Amino acid sequence: MSEARNRGSESTRELIVETALRLFRERGFDATTMRAIAAEAGVSVGNAYYYFESKEALIQAYYDRAQAEHEEACKEFLATEEAFAARLSGVLREWVRVSEPYHEFAVKFFKHAAEPTNPLSPFSAQSSPAREASIAIYRQVVEGSRDRMNAELREELPELLWLLSMGMVLFWVHDTSPGCARTYRLIEVTVPLVDRLVGLSHLPGLRGITKDFIAAVHELRA
C-alpha cells in the first residue's frame, strides 16, 4: 500500500510540474497563479501547495528535473571517453539536446532568472542544489580526462566550465536558428580553444600566468 501511495504521490507531483510548465509557456510566469495550475492539473489548491509552496518551488523542481535528465544523457560517454575536449563538448551538446523541449519556456522565463536578486537565478542560494549538481558534471569532465593540465587549474576548472556553460545558456536562449544550430556551432568553435588553453596551462612558461589567473578567480569569488 505504501509503495502504491508513493507512486501516486510522485505521479501527482509530476502532473503539477508538467501543468505549471505548460501554463508558464502559454501565459507567462507572472500571469500564472497556483490556483490556475491546480485547476488545470485537476487537483485542489491545497494539494498543489502540499507539493510546492510557491511557483518558485515549481521552477526549482524544473531545474532539478532538467539536471537529472542531463546527468543521465552524459553518463554513457563520460564512462568511456577520456579526451578532455570530447568530454566537454559532449556534456555541452547533451545539455542543448535535452533542453530543446524547454526552449520556448526558457525564452519567456529568462528575464526572471537573469535578475541577480531573484531566487530563480542560477546563482541564488535557492538554486544551489541544481548548481552544485551541474558543477559536479563538469568535475566528472575534468577528473575523467587523461589530458595533462596544471594541477591548480584542475581544481578550479569544474566551476569555471560551469560558468562557461552559463554563457552558452544565454546564447541558447537568444538562438532562433533551426534546431539551435548556432548554439551547436558555438560549442564546436569554443571547446577547442578551451582545450588548447587548458593543455598549455602545465607548460613552464605559462604556469605563472595560470597562477595569476587562479588568484584573480579566488579574489573575485571572495
Protein Blocks (a to p, Z undefined) as FASTA:
>chain_A
ZZmmmmmmmmmmmmmmmmmmmmmmmnojklpcfklmmmmnopafklmmmmpgbfklmmmm
mmmmmmmmmmmmmmmmmmmpmbfklmmmmmmmmmmmmmmmmmmmmmmmmmmmmpmklmkb
mkbmklmmmmmmmmmmmmmmmmmpcbdcdfklmmmmmmmmmmmmmmmmmmmmmpcbghhl
mmmmmmmmmmmmmmmmmmmmmpmklmmmmmmmmmmmmmmmZZ
